[in-house]
């Protein structure tokens, strides 16, 4: 725990959220008696935990449209996540409008950037984040840059995070992400970070999946499967768990069993970028196969 964390009344709450223990974050929040900005900050973490659990209606019903900017932005992000694809742009435009009005508010910045990130619009997401020195905004910047295969820029952002607070959970997670992308011996360093966070806090699907990814990269398939199975027991619909399950099972030659989890992914997470990419590739394969057969028979 850093000096900044030591005086932070929300440290345990944040730790639960950042390590993916969303229900504990919600439960712990009820024990805190806060006022003013700290109360708003607490409520933002609570409602964002509900969003992480895909309980969008809870957030939309609980936060009034007239709420103060940070909570309003959280509500709009819940609306964005819950909305069909035909309405997402309209909600995103509303978030962008609020961002323009409250560009110095870190939560408004984070929610707007998160919506752009989910949409795959990395450039606009980075534009929202580039002026912030908030560690959570910076960690999202690292994640986006890695998604863009710009590890060089992600490394520079991670170093800025270290300068602010190298012991922060967010900085540790960003460091682990970078280490995974570097490969080689750095993967073990990433594994050690995730394992340490699990020892300090609790085992969560986020940390278990992260350790599983490290093991997969090290070709430790059986060990990866153990972590994935534990993550699956905690949350059977977690998309990262299902994707990792499919990957690990295919690596171990269990393709028939992998198909079961692919079907579950298609049923429960059809809009997820990885699932959408798989479906697009299947459709393209079917199209090419049909075209080949047509040309062959003509």
NUTORDO-274719 format. One record per residue: x, y, z of N, C-alpha, C in turn; residue in one letter. Coordinates in steps of 0.001 Angstrom, whole numbers, plus 500000, padded with zeros to 6 digits. Example, Ala and Ser with C-alpha at 12.3 -4.5 7.8 and 13.67 -1.06 7.14 Angstrom:
SITE      n_u      n_v      n_w     ca_u     ca_v     ca_w      c_u      c_v      c_w   resn
SITE   513190   494310   507800   512300   495500   507800   513200   496700   507800      A
SITE   512850   497750   507080   513670   498940   507140   512900   500030   507870      S
END
This chain:
SITE      n_u      n_v      n_w     ca_u     ca_v     ca_w      c_u      c_v      c_w   resn
SITE   500849   498806   500000   500000   500000   500000   500883   501241   500000      X
SITE   500638   502136   499078   501444   503349   499000   500972   504357   500025      X
SITE   501751   505428   500197   501365   506460   501152   500026   507078   500772      X
SITE   499819   507240   499436   498552   507815   499003   497385   506909   499337      X
SITE   497607   505581   499153   496546   504631   499457   496262   504569   500956      X
SITE   497291   504768   501807   497155   504579   503242   496136   505534   503849      X
SITE   495961   506701   503284   495015   507668   503827   493727   507714   503010      X
SITE   493572   506785   502107   492406   506763   501232   491322   505885   501854      X
SITE   490215   506509   502228   489109   505752   502825   488519   504728   501865      X
SITE   488750   504917   500581   488175   504032   499568   489165   502982   499064      X
SITE   490293   502841   499744   491335   501941   499230   490822   500518   499031      X
SITE   490181   499937   500057   489699   498555   499944   488644   498431   498852      X
SITE   487810   499450   498744   486772   499475   497710   487411   499464   496324      X
SITE   488399   500331   496141   489094   500414   494858   489834   499123   494556      X
SITE   490475   498552   495571   491220   497310   495375   490300   496204   494867      X
SITE   489113   496129   495447   488141   495115   495010   487741   495348   493560      X
SITE   487488   496598   493217   487054   496921   491854   488168   496638   490852      X
SITE   489356   497106   491140   490468   496971   490192   490879   495521   489977      X
SITE   490701   494670   490993   491070   493261   490845   489891   492402   490394      X
SITE   488769   493047   490086   487635   492322   489516   486698   491683   490516      X
SITE   486779   492082   491792   485881   491531   492805   484708   492501   492975      X
SITE   483824   492517   491995   482804   493552   491911   481728   493438   492997      X
SITE   481360   492223   493350   480349   492076   494390   480874   492530   495743      X
SITE   482139   492236   496023   482742   492691   497272   482808   494214   497298      X
SITE   483101   494816   496164   483114   496285   496067   481755   496849   496443      X
SITE   480688   496250   495930   479323   496699   496235   479022   496512   497716      X
SITE   479392   495354   498250   479096   495047   499654   479866   495962   500603      X
SITE   481151   496178   500314   481979   497007   501178   481519   498460   501179      X
SITE   480983   498899   500062   480542   500297   499951   479445   500626   500955      X
SITE   478604   499635   501262   477495   499877   502180   477967   500167   503606      X
SITE   479202   499788   503905   479741   499982   505257   480355   501372   505453      X
SITE   480565   502073   504339   481247   503368   504406   480251   504504   504583      X
SITE   480530   505372   505518   479694   506553   505743   480472   507776   505280      X
SITE   480142   508261   504117   480900   509330   503501   479987   510484   503093      X
SITE   480594   511610   502817   479842   512779   502349   480624   513446   501216      X
SITE   479944   514342   500515   480601   515166   499512   481193   514367   498368      X
SITE   482399   514770   497940   483047   514152   496787   483352   512677   497006      X
SITE   483695   512312   498247   483992   510911   498543   482752   510035   498374      X
SITE   481601   510574   498711   480352   509830   498539   480077   509599   497057      X
SITE   480271   510627   496252   480074   510500   494806   481056   509483   494230      X
SITE   482311   509550   494677   483329   508616   494201   482960   507187   494575      X
SITE   482503   507009   495826   482077   505674   496255   480948   505155   495370      X
SITE   479946   506001   495134   478786   505584   494342   479182   505251   492904      X
SITE   480145   505979   492369   480616   505686   491013   481210   504283   490941      X
SITE   481995   503901   491945   482570   502557   491963   481488   501492   492115      X
SITE   480486   501778   492930   479389   500829   493121   478642   500605   491809      X
SITE   478250   501689   491163   477465   501559   489934   478302   500992   488787      X
SITE   479578   501307   488771   480453   500709   487752   480626   499204   488005      X
SITE   480545   498796   489265   480597   497368   489575   479359   496660   489038      X
SITE   478208   497310   489168   476987   496735   488587   477111   496632   487069      X
SITE   477711   497647   486437   477914   497601   484988   478817   496427   484625      X
SITE   479876   496231   485396   480800   495117   485141   480095   493770   485272      X
SITE   479035   493731   486080   478244   492512   486230   477109   492434   485205      X
SITE   477100   493407   484275   476062   493487   483232   474670   493760   483802      X
SITE   474610   494371   484981   473328   494736   485594   473034   496207   485281      X
SITE   472852   496467   483998   472728   497842   483523   471465   498526   484039      X
SITE   470371   497791   484118   469102   498378   484538   469170   498890   485968      X
SITE   469920   498216   486824   470088   498676   488209   470656   500092   488215      X
SITE   471653   500327   487378   472316   501630   487314   471397   502674   486712      X
SITE   470748   502331   485629   469872   503280   484930   468714   503713   485817      X
SITE   468174   502772   486578   467043   503096   487460   467475   503876   488691      X
SITE   468700   503635   489157   469148   504236   490421   469655   505667   490258      X
SITE   470279   505965   489131   470862   507298   488926   469911   508156   488095      X
SITE   469567   509299   488626   468672   510198   487900   469425   510902   486774      X
SITE   468750   511185   485666   469406   511895   484557   469945   513261   484964      X
SITE   469395   513814   486051   469819   515141   486519   470953   515059   487548      X
SITE   471514   513873   487751   472581   513682   488738   473801   514510   488365      X
SITE   474714   514645   489327   475921   515433   489050   476749   514731   487960      X
SITE   477665   515463   487285   478307   514975   486057   478906   513580   486116      X
SITE   479643   513243   487182   480297   511934   487236   479270   510800   487227      X
SITE   478261   510905   488083   477227   509865   488142   476406   509822   486857      X
SITE   476141   510981   486293   475396   511031   485031   476167   510312   483932      X
SITE   477482   510499   483910   478308   509826   482904   478279   508313   483097      X
SITE   478308   507861   484356   478220   506422   484639   476877   505882   484152      X
SITE   475810   506630   484396   474483   506220   483934   474447   506110   482405      X
SITE   475021   507091   481731   475022   507093   480271   475851   505932   479721      X
SITE   476938   505581   480417   477727   504434   479973   476936   503141   480140      X
SITE   476154   503044   481218   475287   501873   481407   474251   501803   480284      X
SITE   473685   502955   479925   472730   503001   478819   473397   502560   477521      X
SITE   474623   503020   477320   475375   502649   476115   475583   501140   476049      X
SITE   475992   500549   477160   476259   499109   477181   474982   498291   476992      X
SITE   473863   498814   477481   472595   498083   477401   471893   498261   476056      X
SITE   472265   499309   475328   471522   499693   474128   471819   498765   472946      X
SITE   470830   498586   472059   471101   497870   470806   472043   498707   469938      X
SITE   472657   498086   468974   473659   498765   468153   473101   500006   467451      X
SITE   471800   499995   467172   471195   501126   466464   471116   502391   467317      X
SITE   471206   502240   468647   471101   503400   469534   472434   503828   470143      X
SITE   473448   503012   469981   474723   503288   470659   475329   504627   470233      X
SITE   475273   504946   468949   475885   506190   468488   475207   507406   469116      X
SITE   473898   507342   469239   473161   508458   469851   473607   508675   471299      X
SITE   473760   507596   472039   474189   507703   473439   475642   508170   473511      X
SITE   476463   507659   472615   477866   508067   472587   478006   509552   472267      X
SITE   477156   510041   471389   477153   511484   471087   476808   512292   472339      X
SITE   475883   511759   473153   475527   512431   474400   476676   512436   475392      X
SITE   477392   511324   475460   478575   511257   476325   479646   512238   475859      X
SITE   479838   512319   474563   480823   513244   474003   480444   514693   474325      X
SITE   479154   514975   474256   478668   516326   474578   478946   516654   476036      X
SITE   478713   515691   476926   478995   515929   478338   480492   516067   478579      X
SITE   481284   515270   477854   482737   515364   477981   483225   516759   477588      X
SITE   482667   517295   476537   483059   518642   476106   482708   519685   477164      X
SITE   481628   519433   477915   481200   520375   478956   481959   520178   480263      X
SITE   482455   518937   480519   483134   518617   481784   484436   517872   481512      X
SITE   485269   518431   480653   486485   517736   480211   487499   517521   481321      X
SITE   487359   518226   482435   488313   518070   483533   487867   517018   484547      X
SITE   486680   516473   484374   486148   515467   485290   486654   514094   484867      X
SITE   487449   513450   485721   488084   512186   485351   487079   511081   485046      X
SITE   485971   511029   485780   484975   509985   485538   484262   510217   484211      X
SITE   483923   511462   483927   483306   511785   482634   484258   511396   481508      X
SITE   485525   511733   481698   486568   511391   480730   486659   509873   480549      X
SITE   486658   509159   481664   486833   507708   481652   485647   507002   481006      X
SITE   484435   507438   481334   483243   506804   480776   483121   507044   479271      X
SITE   483431   508255   478845   483378   508567   477421   484425   507765   476663      X
SITE   485651   507744   477196   486722   506974   476560   486393   505479   476544      X
SITE   485781   504988   477617   485427   503560   477689   484411   503197   476614      X
SITE   483456   504085   476377   482459   503831   475339   483119   503799   473958      X
SITE   484031   504727   473714   484764   504717   472450   485606   503442   472330      X
SITE   486234   503043   473441   487075   501846   473442   486253   500601   473104      X
SITE   485102   500465   473745   484226   499327   473477   483773   499332   472018      X
SITE   483598   500531   471460   483170   500665   470064   484302   500397   469076      X
SITE   485529   500289   469589   486670   500090   468708   487226   501372   468131      X
SITE   486733   502511   468622   487211   503812   468155   488342   504270   469078      X
SITE   489512   503686   468898   490633   503922   469789   491140   505359   469714      X
SITE   491100   505938   468528   491626   507294   468362   490848   508295   469216      X
SITE   489523   508234   469155   488713   509158   469959   488843   508868   471449      X
SITE   489005   507588   471787   489194   507234   473198   490457   507887   473742      X
SITE   491527   507825   472971   492792   508424   473404   492693   509945   473489      X
SITE   491927   510543   472597   491737   511993   472640   491077   512415   473949      X
SITE   490166   511573   474443   489489   511880   475718   490458   511805   476890      X
SITE   491441   510927   476799   492283   510594   477951   493605   511342   478014      X
SITE   494037   511950   476941   495433   512362   476833   495861   513453   477803      X
SITE   494903   514204   478365   495272   515277   479277   495199   514869   480750      X
SITE   494816   513642   481020   494589   513228   482408   495839   512649   483054      X
SITE   496015   512965   484335   497049   512347   485159   496437   511397   486186      X
SITE   495174   511057   485987   494498   510097   486845   494959   508690   486467      X
SITE   495338   507898   487454   495912   506584   487169   494958   505657   486420      X
SITE   493673   505759   486708   492740   504870   486009   492610   505265   484545      X
SITE   492595   506569   484280   492589   507035   482890   493872   506611   482184      X
SITE   494985   506689   482888   496261   506306   482292   496332   504802   482032      X
SITE   495744   504009   482914   495762   502558   482709   494914   502176   481497      X
SITE   493806   502893   481293   492998   502640   480097   493778   503044   478844      X
SITE   494545   504126   478947   495395   504540   477827   496381   503435   477465      X
SITE   497007   502826   478477   497943   501721   478234   497223   500572   477530      X
SITE   496032   500235   478014   495264   499123   477430   494935   499397   475960      X
SITE   494532   500622   475671   494175   500985   474295   495402   500938   473386      X
SITE   496511   501486   473853   497734   501494   473048   498211   500074   472762      X
SITE   498067   499170   473733   498438   497771   473505   497506   497131   472478      X
SITE   496226   497494   472528   495268   496980   471543   495605   497469   470136      X
SITE   496268   498624   470058   496687   499203   468780   498086   498724   468370      X
SITE   498646   497797   469163   500009   497302   468920   501051   498413   468995      X
SITE   500819   499366   469888   501788   500439   470114   502403   500268   471500      X
SITE   503124   499169   471647   503763   498886   472920   504771   499940   473335      X
SITE   505377   500611   472336   506345   501665   472648   505693   502824   473381      X
SITE   504524   503240   472891   503801   504337   473542   503184   503884   474866      X
SITE   502718   502635   474896   502154   502091   476137   503211   502065   477234      X
SITE   504438   501731   476868   505533   501685   477836   505825   503068   478412      X
SITE   505758   504101   477574   505976   505472   478042   504887   505883   479034      X
SITE   503636   505488   478739   502529   505830   479635   502668   505087   480962      X
SITE   503090   503831   480890   503290   503043   482106   504382   503648   482980      X
SITE   505410   504174   482369   506490   504817   483130   505981   506076   483835      X
SITE   505073   506799   483201   504452   507961   483842   503645   507519   485061      X
SITE   502972   506380   484935   502214   505842   486063   503151   505481   487213      X
SITE   504281   504898   486889   505265   504542   487919   505764   505786   488647      X
SITE   505937   506872   487905   506397   508111   488515   505374   508656   489514      X
SITE   504099   508422   489239   503028   508897   490128   502902   507976   491337      X
SITE   502813   506653   491086   502679   505681   492182   502966   504279   491637      X
SITE   504209   503842   491775   504596   502548   491209   503991   501369   491965      X
SITE   503511   501613   493203   502928   500524   493993   501419   500389   493802      X
SITE   500832   501315   493081   499380   501264   492860   498989   499972   492149      X
SITE   497817   499456   492484   497307   498260   491808   497192   498512   490307      X
SITE   496730   499696   489939   496579   500018   488521   497923   500013   487799      X
SITE   498939   500547   488443   500282   500553   487845   500816   499135   487726      X
SITE   500578   498316   488751   501019   496925   488706   500331   496166   487573      X
SITE   499038   496392   487401   498306   495722   486325   498816   496174   484953      X
SITE   499030   497471   484799   499544   497985   483529   500915   497393   483223      X
SITE   501746   497250   484252   503069   496646   484082   502943   495194   483630      X
SITE   501997   494485   484214   501781   493083   483834   501309   492976   482386      X
SITE   500390   493840   481973   499927   493810   480577   501096   493984   479613      X
SITE   501955   494931   479936   503120   495185   479088   504042   493969   479035      X
SITE   504243   493359   480177   505128   492196   480238   504598   491033   479405      X
SITE   503290   490854   479402   502694   489776   478594   502951   490031   477112      X
SITE   502792   491279   476690   503005   491589   475266   504473   491465   474867      X
SITE   505380   491684   475815   506816   491554   475515   507205   490095   475289      X
SITE   506536   489189   475996   506837   487773   475840   508140   487377   476515      X
SITE   508550   486137   476305   509799   485644   476879   509786   485658   478396      X
SITE   510921   485974   479012   511017   485994   480481   510069   486986   481145      X
SITE   509671   488030   480394   508779   489042   480966   507424   488456   481356      X
SITE   507023   487372   480708   505732   486753   481026   505720   486235   482466      X
SITE   506829   485695   482910   506893   485223   484299   506758   486392   485268      X
SITE   507324   487534   484910   507167   488726   485740   505701   489131   485837      X
SITE   504988   489044   484718   503553   489357   484712   502806   488376   485617      X
SITE   503129   487093   485483   502488   486072   486316   502703   486375   487800      X
SITE   503918   486757   488151   504231   487047   489552   503406   488221   490080      X
SITE   503183   489216   489232   502363   490370   489636   500934   489920   489918      X
SITE   500354   489151   488996   498972   488673   489189   498866   487786   490424      X
SITE   499857   486920   490617   499841   486009   491764   499941   486788   493070      X
SITE   500780   487822   493064   500927   488663   494254   499627   489385   494580      X
SITE   498951   489893   493562   497674   490576   493780   496635   489601   494326      X
SITE   496656   488375   493845   495727   487364   494352   496019   487060   495816      X
SITE   497289   486984   496181   497667   486721   497573   497268   487877   498484      X
SITE   497403   489111   497989   497108   490288   498800   495607   490526   498955      X
SITE   494872   490191   497939   493426   490456   497975   492668   489129   497896      X
SITE   491951   488882   496813   491232   487613   496704   491352   487098   495280      X
SITE   491082   485808   495140   491072   485200   493819   489815   485648   493062      X
SITE   490004   486168   491860   488870   486637   491048   489037   486123   489620      X
SITE   487944   486086   488845   488074   485681   487434   489095   486515   486676      X
SITE   489182   487812   486973   490136   488674   486281   491569   488203   486523      X
SITE   491926   487969   487781   493292   487545   488103   493559   486119   487646      X
SITE   492574   485247   487790   492747   483858   487359   492936   483775   485845      X
SITE   492139   484531   485104   492290   484547   483648   493630   485147   483235      X
SITE   494063   486146   483972   495348   486773   483656   496495   485782   483852      X
SITE   496436   485014   484940   497469   483996   485167   497374   482882   484131      X
SITE   496148   482584   483720   495961   481555   482688   496593   481985   481370      X
SITE   496437   483255   481015   497037   483770   479782   498558   483651   479840      X
SITE   499125   483957   480999   500573   483805   481166   500986   482353   480941      X
SITE   500235   481440   481533   500559   480014   481383   500407   479551   479939      X
SITE   499382   480038   479255   499196   479671   477852   500379   480135   477009      X
SITE   500867   481336   477298   502016   481862   476574   503300   481092   476879      X
SITE   503322   480443   478051   504484   479629   478438   504284   478155   478079      X
SITE   503160   477870   477369   502814   476505   476956   502579   475575   478139      X
SITE   502139   476150   479258   501763   475355   480433   500244   475173   480397      X
SITE   499793   474320   479483   498369   474213   479179   497570   473670   480362      X
SITE   498075   472625   481010   497338   472034   482136   497178   473036   483278      X
SITE   498244   473782   483558   498168   474792   484618   497185   475897   484242      X
SITE   497192   476276   482964   496251   477287   482487   494813   476803   482663      X
SITE   494573   475552   482323   493223   474992   482455   492754   474990   483907      X
SITE   493662   474740   484833   493291   474770   486249   492795   476160   486657      X
SITE   493511   477196   486218   493091   478558   486533   491755   478886   485865      X
SITE   491597   478449   484625   490369   478754   483875   489167   478050   484502      X
SITE   489364   476804   484919   488268   476066   485560   487835   476761   486851      X
SITE   488804   477250   487617   488476   477967   488852   487726   479261   488536      X
SITE   488156   479951   487492   487471   481177   487082   486055   480873   486616      X
SITE   485881   479766   485900   484562   479369   485397   483614   479036   486546      X
SITE   484145   478415   487586   483325   478099   488751   482816   479368   489435      X
SITE   483598   480440   489352   483196   481701   489979   482189   482474   489132      X
SITE   482281   482338   487801   481380   483067   486907   481327   482328   485574      X
SITE   480234   481624   485349   480122   480776   484155   479897   481570   482875      X
SITE   479579   482860   482993   479318   483665   481803   480405   484695   481509      X
SITE   481501   484651   482249   482581   485604   482023   483198   485356   480648      X
SITE   483166   486380   479798   483592   486191   478405   485074   485865   478303      X
SITE   485914   486478   479147   487345   486176   479100   487608   484723   479481      X
SITE   486859   484244   480471   487011   482845   480871   486646   481910   479729      X
SITE   485537   482202   479055   485082   481341   477960   486060   481357   476789      X
SITE   486570   482543   476456   487552   482649   475367   488820   481867   475716      X
SITE   489275   482027   476951   490481   481301   477374   490242   479797   477427      X
SITE   489020   479423   477829   488677   477999   477860   488784   477396   476465      X
SITE   488202   478079   475495   488245   477606   474114   489689   477478   473640      X
SITE   490491   478493   473924   491890   478500   473499   492667   477345   474130      X
SITE   492517   477180   475444   493262   476140   476154   492831   474742   475722      X
SITE   491525   474560   475536   491028   473240   475126   491508   472883   473726      X
SITE   491540   473866   472842   492052   473602   471494   493534   473274   471531      X
SITE   494282   473975   472385   495719   473700   472523   495975   472298   473063      X
SITE   495039   471799   473863   495204   470468   474445   494567   469375   473578      X
SITE   494064   469775   472413   493501   468803   471483   492063   468410   471754      X
SITE   491404   469091   472689   490021   468751   473050   489049   469653   472276      X
SITE   489049   469490   470949   488262   470388   470089   486753   470201   470264      X
SITE   486323   468982   470517   484882   468740   470692   484362   469467   471931      X
SITE   485143   469414   473018   484740   470110   474241   484803   471626   474031      X
SITE   485773   472072   473254   485899   473507   472975   484665   474043   472266      X
SITE   484064   473217   471406   482876   473654   470654   481718   474010   471590      X
SITE   481646   473314   472733   480578   473581   473699   480673   475009   474223      X
SITE   481900   475445   474516   482093   476786   475061   482014   477852   473964      X
SITE   482334   477467   472736   482124   478388   471623   480631   478669   471464      X
SITE   479824   477623   471575   478363   477802   471484   477851   478689   472610      X
SITE   478392   478496   473812   477992   479330   474942   478377   480788   474700      X
SITE   479546   481008   474120   479983   482366   473799   479046   483016   472793      X
SITE   478681   482271   471762   477794   482810   470732   476429   483165   471307      X
SITE   475964   482359   472264   474649   482602   472871   474649   483798   473812      X
SITE   475717   483932   474598   475705   484929   475673   476497   486192   475387      X
SITE   477405   486152   474412   478280   487309   474180   478498   487566   472694      X
SITE   477434   487508   471921   477552   487631   470466   478129   488978   470027      X
SITE   477956   490014   470863   478445   491344   470492   479891   491598   470916      X
SITE   480481   490663   471650   481865   490871   472092   482796   490886   470879      X
SITE   483786   491791   470851   484665   491903   469673   485312   490594   469241      X
SITE   485779   489795   470193   486424   488520   469842   485412   487573   469214      X
SITE   484226   487493   469813   483180   486608   469295   482722   487089   467928      X
SITE   482540   488401   467785   482130   488968   466494   483166   488665   465413      X
SITE   484445   488719   465800   485519   488415   464845   485476   486951   464439      X
SITE   485257   486061   465407   485146   484637   465088   483984   484394   464133      X
SITE   482831   485001   464428   481648   484800   463602   481874   485331   462184      X
SITE   482536   486482   462093   482824   487061   460776   483728   486143   459962      X
SITE   484722   485543   460636   485640   484639   459934   484920   483365   459496      X
SITE   483997   482881   460322   483222   481700   459943   482361   481986   458720      X
SITE   481730   483166   458732   480884   483550   457594   481713   483708   456328      X
SITE   482925   484287   456470   483802   484454   455316   484257   483096   454780      X
SITE   484561   482177   455694   484951   480827   455275   483815   480145   454524      X
SITE   482592   480255   455079   481434   479639   454423   481206   480247   453042      X
SITE   481411   481565   452927   481210   482241   451641   482220   481759   450605      X
SITE   483490   481673   451023   484537   481230   450104   484335   479762   449711      X
SITE   483936   478946   450715   483693   477530   450428   482545   477372   449444      X
SITE   481485   478145   449624   480332   478084   448718   480745   478528   447317      X
SITE   481532   479604   447249   481993   480112   445966   482864   479078   445254      X
SITE   483737   478421   446025   484610   477388   445444   483802   476230   444876      X
SITE   482815   475769   445671   482003   474649   445208   481180   475012   443982      X
SITE   480673   476247   443963   479882   476718   442826   480735   476751   441554      X
SITE   481955   477299   441698   482845   477387   440528   483297   476008   440066      X
SITE   483493   475113   441029   483952   473773   440675   482893   473003   439896      X
SITE   481616   473194   440296   480535   472448   439697   480006   473077   438421      X
SITE   480441   474316   438129   479897   474990   436941   480637   474569   435658      X
END
